[in-house]
Amino acid sequence: MNCPECGAPETLCQTRFDEFLVLEFTDAGYGAVHHLTVTAYMIQHSSKLTREGWLHERELLREFLVENKPPAFIRKQNRDLVDSGKRTFKIKSRDGLPVINKTTWTKTILDVRTENAEVYCADVSVWARAVLEEAQGLKI
């Protein structure tokens, strides 16, 4: 059975995501694209988010890739917006239902190679750009 959200075989997407987080937190070379890994994965797995959370993640990805804003700048810019005490919307889904119906993506986390940090970062960037392009075309 394939993942009903990204189309990856079985639950390989979640396994791969978990492996990537370990890589990113233990090697700074891989960690350089952590912001793209998490955002692209969450957009493709919308059941983890509310509608507002999904739209927020899509906007974050756009800011990273189109406006070339670095993660530190985004964190500072959005400090109050995402502060749980001040935020006016929920990010995490409470019902686990997908926000979007898309189940086939041009690229998934399974298209990312891990042989070295340079290849990994390039592949994550290509995957994230494909996700953004497709997500921007979705009406939710």
Residue, then its C-alpha position, 0 to 999 in steps of 0.5 A: m500500500n502506498c502513502p495516501e498523501c505522497g504516493a511513496p511505497e508503504t510508509l517509506c516516506q515517514t521512515r526516510f523523513d526520520e532518517f533525514l532528521v537524524l542526518e540533519f541534526t548530526d551533520a551541519g552539511y546536511g542540516a543546511v537544508h533542514h528548513l526545506t526538508v521539514t516544510a516540503y514533507m509537511i506540505q506533502h503530508s497535509s494530514k499533520l496540519t490544519r488548513e491554516g497550518w498548511l497555507h502557512e507552510r506553503e508560504l514559508l516554502r515560498e519565502f525560502l525559495v522565491e524570496n531567498k529568506p534565510p531560516a534565521f530571518i524567517r524565525k525572527q520575522n514570524r516570532d509573534l505569528v507562530d508563538s503559541g501564546k499569540r498565534t491566532f490559528k492552529i498549525k497541527s491537525r487535531d483530526g488527522l484528515p488531509v487538507i489537500n486531496k493530492t496524492t501524486w507528486t512529481k517528487t517525494i522524499l524518496d527522490v533525495r539521495t544521501e551519499n554526501a551533503e552536497v548531493y543531499c542539499a541539491d536534491v532536497s532543494v530540487w524536491a522542495r522547488a517541485v513541491l512549491e510549484e505543485a502546491q501553489g497550483l492547489k486550491i484549498 
